[in-house]
Amino acid sequence: MQENYSEFKVPSFAKPEAYNYEAITSDSKSVFDELNAISEEIEKCRLKNC
């Protein structure tokens, strides 16, 4: 039998319990700051090559 495509099925990643993030600590914040600095540097290099 054909599946009913008129009903939208919510993917599992949309469930609230799927978002179980760790709290940001001072150590993880420094990692995110470094990643942001790296991404900004990559963006500057990308814009120069366009």
VMD Tcl script that draws the C-alpha trace (Angstrom):
set ca {
  {0.00 0.00 0.00}
  {1.23 3.48 -0.81}
  {2.33 5.70 2.04}
  {0.18 8.74 2.83}
  {2.25 11.72 1.67}
  {-0.36 14.30 2.72}
  {0.81 13.99 6.34}
  {4.06 15.70 7.25}
  {6.30 13.58 9.45}
  {8.53 15.54 11.78}
  {12.16 14.37 11.59}
  {13.75 13.11 14.78}
  {16.19 16.05 15.01}
  {13.23 18.41 15.53}
  {12.37 16.84 18.88}
  {13.36 19.09 21.82}
  {15.13 16.28 23.67}
  {17.47 15.88 20.70}
  {19.11 19.19 21.59}
  {21.12 18.20 24.60}
  {24.00 20.67 24.53}
  {26.70 20.97 27.13}
  {26.93 24.17 29.11}
  {29.56 26.63 27.89}
  {32.49 26.79 30.27}
  {35.45 29.16 30.19}
  {37.52 26.46 28.43}
  {34.94 25.83 25.71}
  {34.37 29.57 25.27}
  {38.05 30.06 24.43}
  {37.80 27.29 21.84}
  {34.79 28.97 20.24}
  {36.60 32.33 20.26}
  {39.56 30.73 18.48}
  {37.30 29.05 15.92}
  {35.58 32.38 15.25}
  {38.96 34.08 14.74}
  {40.01 31.34 12.30}
  {36.75 31.64 10.35}
  {37.16 35.42 10.12}
  {40.69 34.98 8.79}
  {39.50 32.44 6.20}
  {36.73 34.83 5.13}
  {39.26 37.66 4.66}
  {41.46 35.41 2.51}
  {38.44 34.24 0.50}
  {37.34 37.81 -0.19}
  {40.83 38.77 -1.41}
  {40.82 35.94 -3.96}
  {37.43 36.86 -5.49}
}
mol new
graphics top color blue
foreach p $ca { graphics top sphere $p radius 0.5 }
foreach p [lrange $ca 0 end-1] q [lrange $ca 1 end] { graphics top cylinder $p $q radius 0.2 }
display resetview
